[in-house]
Amino acid sequence: MTTAQELIKSSAKQAGILAEGQALEGGVNADALLRLNRMIARFKNEGIDLGLSTLLAGDTLYIDDADEEALELSLTLRLMTR
């Protein structure tokens, strides 16, 4: 299990906006969390309910590994288009 913040950090690294050892700036972090929550809401509206409500950065994601990987990849792609 991972936290929303860990998922955001990993996605930001994969998107090339965060180098190893760096911390996300507050605005970028808040934007990424907003994008993650919108993405989860969009999935739910399309019939893909991961059992997640609006997340805070420290919230743990209790979802299976494949769903977590899909969220991370989707968030990475969204961060690459900011």
Stockholm file with secondary structure:
# STOCKHOLM 1.0

chainA/1-82         MTTAQELIKSSAKQAGILAEGQALEGGVNADALLRLNRMIARFKNEGIDLGLSTLLAGDTLYIDDADEEALELSLTLRLMTR
#=GR chainA/1-82 SS CEEHHHHHHHHHHHHTSSCTTCCCCHHHHHHHHHHHHHHHHHHHHTTCCCSCCSCCTTCEECSCHHHHHHHHHHHHHHHHTC
#=GC SS_cons        CEEHHHHHHHHHHHHTSSCTTCCCCHHHHHHHHHHHHHHHHHHHHTTCCCSCCSCCTTCEECSCHHHHHHHHHHHHHHHHTC
//
